[in-house]
Amino acid sequence: MISSFLQPIHTVYGGAHLFKSTTCGKLAALAERAFAEYAPDPATLAGVLGFAEELAETVHSRVARKLRRGAVEDYRIDFEDGFGVRSDAEEDAAADKAAAEVTAAVQAKSLPGMFGIRVKSFHTEATKARAMRTLDRFLSRAILPENFVVTLPKITAPEQVTELVDALKPYPDVRIEIMIETPGSIFILPKLLEAAGGKCIAAHFGAYDYMASLGITAACQDLRHPACDFARSMMLATLAETGVWLVDGATNLLPFPPEVNRAWKLHYDNIRHSLYNGFYQGWDLHPAQIPARLVAVHAFFLEGLAEASARLRNFRDQSEQATRVGAIFDDAATGRGLVNYFERAVHCGAIDENDVPN
């Protein structure tokens, strides 16, 4: 069951026409190669991304370890923006081919722990019909991996979620993800969740469609725009304690030479902002973005390790009563926050289990 699976740190997106059974392995190899080429040593890495030099060696070694073990944690075959508008014959062929490639990948055990597809939106009858056709062709032909999800973009009404859930009734183990990409969808989140009937595993924030809907010009669109912070806060408050994962959007400056350092720094800063705001997962659009994400996540957790360890140890020593370490006061609420910090830090590989205070 997905509910027992720990949240991945990212979702990697790729056009449906490009997917092969070997795609995830190739992306992982490209991510590892980019890290070796553009961050050959700890000092270079810290200099490019601007985190504390005293953490550079630890961050560099642990990110390299993670890349060796497998860089891709979650992948989405995209039949929407990453695929584009094509003829029915082309999309039918792509759906059939994707199903065959996924089946081969399942048999080869080459898929990450989370995996799925994104279909076209249900916003118009034409795109809904196309999405349903693609979904039926793919699901009826593929051997599905565990933890398989279907992502629905550009949702504007709860009925769209209901229709997707109904279409998936023959596949009870398949879960769904909802995309929040319009101003109106922010205010109907409870209804969207209700319409999902317990099938929703995650809510993804589509930042650029959201900003465009608000009339924010392309030159001003930024993941850290105040409008995005408002949307994230609404998602966070509405979906708190529901078990639904929150997923932030993508950095659209890709790390192609000669822009690798600038693109990495922007991606790093965006991810740190996401983490600060309680979004522990986001999108990667290019394999060379993955190292910057791993560095951001590792640095975020390692920077707070010493203080968090002292606070949690003291809190537990006092039988979980309110305590103080230096000028910082901890009670049950902050105690839960400390436990959450260590759980996520261990899961992403930033710290080892033996780093957690007993």
C-alpha positions in Angstrom: 0.0 0.0 0.0 1.2 3.5 -0.8 0.3 4.8 2.6 3.1 2.8 4.2 5.6 4.0 1.6 7.7 7.0 2.7 7.3 10.1 0.6 9.9 10.5 -2.2 11.9 13.7 -2.4 11.0 14.4 -6.0 9.0 13.4 -9.0 10.8 13.3 -12.3 8.7 14.0 -15.4 9.3 12.9 -19.0 7.3 12.9 -22.2 5.4 9.7 -22.9 6.9 9.4 -26.4 10.4 9.2 -24.8 9.8 6.6 -22.2 11.6 3.2 -22.3 12.1 0.4 -19.9 15.7 1.7 -19.3 14.8 5.4 -18.8 15.0 5.6 -15.1 18.4 3.9 -15.0 19.7 6.1 -17.7 18.5 9.3 -15.9 20.2 8.1 -12.7 23.4 7.6 -14.6 23.2 11.1 -16.2 22.5 12.6 -12.7 25.6 10.9 -11.3 27.7 12.0 -14.3 26.6 15.6 -13.9 27.5 15.6 -10.2 31.0 14.2 -11.0 31.5 16.8 -13.8 30.2 19.9 -12.2 30.8 19.2 -8.5 34.1 17.2 -8.5 35.0 18.0 -4.9 33.3 19.4 -1.8 34.8 22.9 -2.1 33.5 23.3 -5.6 30.0 22.1 -4.5 29.8 24.5 -1.5 31.1 27.4 -3.6 28.5 26.9 -6.3 25.5 26.4 -4.0 26.5 28.5 -1.1 25.9 26.3 1.9 28.2 26.0 5.0 31.7 25.0 4.1 32.1 22.8 7.2 29.3 20.6 5.8 30.8 20.3 2.4 32.6 17.1 2.8 29.7 15.3 4.5 27.1 16.6 2.0 29.3 15.7 -1.0 30.0 12.2 0.1 26.4 11.4 1.1 25.0 12.9 -2.1 27.5 10.8 -4.1 26.4 7.7 -2.1 22.8 8.4 -2.9 23.5 8.9 -6.6 25.3 5.5 -6.7 22.4 3.8 -5.1 19.8 5.2 -7.4 18.9 8.9 -8.0 15.3 8.5 -9.2 12.7 7.9 -6.5 9.6 8.7 -8.4 8.8 9.0 -12.1 5.8 10.2 -14.2 5.2 9.3 -17.8 3.6 12.5 -19.1 0.8 12.5 -21.6 0.0 16.2 -20.9 2.4 19.2 -21.4 5.4 16.9 -21.8 3.7 15.1 -24.7 1.7 17.9 -26.2 -1.3 17.9 -28.6 -1.0 15.1 -31.1 -3.3 13.1 -33.3 -5.3 10.3 -31.8 -3.3 7.7 -33.7 0.0 9.1 -32.3 -1.3 9.1 -28.7 -2.8 5.7 -29.1 0.6 4.4 -30.3 2.4 6.2 -27.5 0.1 4.7 -24.9 0.5 1.2 -26.2 4.3 1.6 -26.4 4.5 3.0 -22.9 2.4 0.1 -21.6 4.8 -2.4 -23.2 7.9 -0.5 -21.9 6.5 -0.3 -18.3 5.7 -4.1 -18.5 9.3 -4.7 -19.5 10.6 -2.5 -16.7 8.4 -4.2 -14.1 9.8 -7.6 -15.2 13.4 -6.2 -15.1 12.7 -4.6 -11.7 14.1 -1.3 -13.1 11.5 1.1 -11.9 11.7 3.4 -8.8 9.6 2.9 -5.7 6.9 5.3 -6.9 5.8 5.4 -10.5 2.8 6.6 -12.6 1.4 8.5 -15.5 -0.1 12.0 -16.0 -3.0 12.1 -18.4 -4.6 15.2 -20.0 -7.0 17.3 -18.1 -10.7 16.8 -17.8 -11.4 20.5 -18.2 -12.9 20.1 -21.7 -14.9 17.2 -23.1 -12.3 16.7 -25.8 -9.3 16.5 -23.5 -11.3 14.3 -21.0 -12.2 11.9 -23.8 -8.6 11.7 -24.9 -7.4 11.2 -21.3 -9.9 8.4 -20.7 -8.9 6.7 -24.0 -5.2 6.9 -23.1 -5.8 5.7 -19.6 -7.8 2.7 -20.8 -5.3 1.7 -23.4 -2.4 2.0 -21.0 -4.0 0.2 -18.0 -5.5 -2.6 -20.0 -2.1 -3.5 -21.6 0.5 -2.8 -18.9 1.7 -4.9 -16.0 1.6 -2.2 -13.3 4.2 -1.8 -10.6 3.4 -1.4 -6.9 2.7 2.1 -5.8 1.3 3.1 -9.2 -0.5 6.5 -9.4 -2.4 8.5 -12.0 -2.0 12.3 -11.9 -4.8 14.6 -13.0 -3.8 18.1 -14.1 -5.6 21.4 -14.2 -8.5 20.4 -12.0 -11.4 23.0 -11.8 -14.2 20.9 -10.3 -14.7 18.0 -7.8 -16.6 16.1 -10.5 -13.4 15.7 -12.5 -11.8 13.9 -9.6 -14.9 11.7 -9.2 -14.8 10.8 -12.9 -11.2 9.7 -12.6 -11.9 7.6 -9.5 -14.8 6.0 -11.3 -12.6 5.1 -14.3 -10.1 3.5 -12.0 -12.6 1.2 -10.2 -11.3 -1.9 -12.1 -7.9 -1.1 -10.7 -8.4 -0.8 -6.9 -4.7 -0.6 -6.1 -4.1 2.5 -8.3 -4.1 5.8 -6.4 -4.5 9.3 -7.8 -2.7 12.6 -7.5 -4.4 16.0 -7.9 -2.8 19.0 -9.4 -3.5 22.5 -8.0 -3.0 24.8 -10.9 -5.8 27.4 -10.9 -6.8 30.0 -8.3 -10.2 28.5 -7.9 -8.9 25.0 -7.1 -7.1 26.4 -4.0 -10.5 27.1 -2.4 -12.1 23.7 -3.2 -9.4 21.5 -1.8 -11.6 19.8 0.8 -14.2 19.0 -1.9 -11.5 17.6 -4.2 -10.2 15.4 -1.4 -13.8 14.2 -0.6 -14.3 13.4 -4.3 -11.2 11.3 -4.3 -12.8 8.9 -1.8 -9.6 8.1 0.0 -7.7 7.4 -3.3 -5.6 10.6 -3.3 -2.0 10.2 -2.2 -0.6 13.6 -3.2 -1.4 17.2 -4.2 1.0 18.8 -6.7 1.3 22.6 -7.0 1.5 23.7 -10.7 3.1 27.0 -10.1 3.4 28.4 -13.6 -0.1 27.6 -14.7 -1.3 29.1 -11.4 0.7 32.3 -11.8 -0.4 32.6 -15.5 -4.1 32.3 -14.3 -3.5 35.2 -12.0 -2.1 37.4 -14.8 1.5 37.4 -13.6 3.7 37.9 -16.6 6.3 35.4 -17.6 9.2 37.6 -16.6 7.9 37.8 -13.1 6.9 34.1 -12.6 9.1 32.6 -9.9 8.5 29.7 -7.5 9.2 32.1 -4.6 6.6 34.6 -5.8 4.3 35.8 -3.0 1.4 34.4 -4.9 3.0 30.9 -4.8 3.7 31.2 -1.1 0.0 32.0 -0.5 -1.1 28.9 -2.5 1.4 26.7 -0.7 0.2 28.0 2.7 -3.4 27.3 1.7 -2.5 23.7 0.6 -0.5 23.2 3.7 -3.2 24.4 6.1 -6.1 22.6 4.2 -4.3 19.2 3.8 -2.6 19.1 7.2 -3.1 15.8 9.0 -4.9 14.2 6.0 -2.0 12.1 5.0 -1.9 13.7 1.6 1.6 14.5 0.4 2.4 18.0 -0.7 4.5 18.4 -3.9 6.0 21.7 -5.1 6.6 22.7 -8.7 9.5 22.8 -11.0 12.5 25.1 -11.6 12.2 26.0 -15.3 15.9 27.1 -15.8 17.5 23.8 -16.8 21.2 23.0 -16.2 22.6 23.1 -19.7 26.1 24.5 -20.2 27.1 27.3 -19.7 24.2 27.8 -17.3 24.8 24.8 -15.1 26.0 26.7 -12.0 23.3 29.4 -12.2 20.6 26.7 -12.8 21.8 24.6 -9.9 21.8 27.6 -7.6 18.3 28.6 -8.5 17.0 25.1 -8.1 18.8 24.7 -4.8 17.4 28.0 -3.5 13.9 27.1 -4.7 14.1 23.7 -2.9 15.3 25.2 0.3 12.4 27.6 0.2 10.0 24.6 -0.4 11.5 22.7 2.6 11.2 25.8 4.8 7.5 26.0 3.9 6.8 22.3 4.6 6.9 20.9 1.1 9.3 18.0 1.1 8.9 16.9 -2.5 9.1 18.7 -5.8 9.5 18.3 -9.5 12.7 17.6 -11.5 12.5 18.0 -15.3 16.1 17.2 -16.1 18.5 14.6 -14.7 21.2 17.2 -13.9 18.7 18.9 -11.6 18.7 15.9 -9.3 22.1 16.6 -7.8 21.1 20.1 -6.8 18.0 18.7 -5.2 19.9 16.1 -3.2 22.4 18.7 -2.0 19.6 21.1 -0.9 17.8 18.3 1.0 21.0 17.0 2.6 22.2 20.4 3.6 18.8 21.4 5.0 18.8 18.5 7.4 22.5 18.4 8.3 22.6 22.1 9.2 20.1 21.5 12.0 21.4 18.1 13.2 23.4 19.2 16.3 20.7 21.5 17.7 17.8 19.1 16.9 19.7 16.3 18.5 20.3 18.2 21.7 16.7 19.4 21.8 15.2 16.0 21.2 17.5 14.3 23.7 16.7 16.8 26.4 12.9 16.6 25.6 13.0 12.8 26.0 15.2 12.9 29.1 12.5 15.1 30.7 9.8 12.5 29.9 8.5 14.7 27.1 7.6 17.5 29.4 8.2 21.1 28.3 12.0 21.8 28.2 14.5 24.4 27.3 17.9 24.1 25.5 19.6 27.5 25.6 17.0 30.0 24.7 14.8 27.5 22.8 11.6 26.3 24.5 10.2 22.9 23.5 6.8 21.4 24.3 4.8 18.5 22.8 4.2 20.4 19.6 7.8 21.2 18.9 8.7 17.7 20.1 6.6 16.2 17.3 8.3 18.6 14.9 11.7 17.3 16.0 10.6 13.7 15.5 9.3 14.6 12.0 12.7 16.2 11.2 14.6 13.0 12.1 12.2 10.7 10.3 12.6 12.7 7.0 16.3 13.2 7.4 16.9 9.4 7.8 14.6 8.6 4.9 16.3 10.9 2.4 19.7 9.7 3.5 21.0 13.0 4.9 21.6 11.3 8.2 22.0 7.6 9.3 19.8 5.9 11.9 22.6 5.9 14.4 22.6 9.7 14.2 19.1 9.8 15.8 19.2 10.4 19.6 18.0 7.4 21.6 
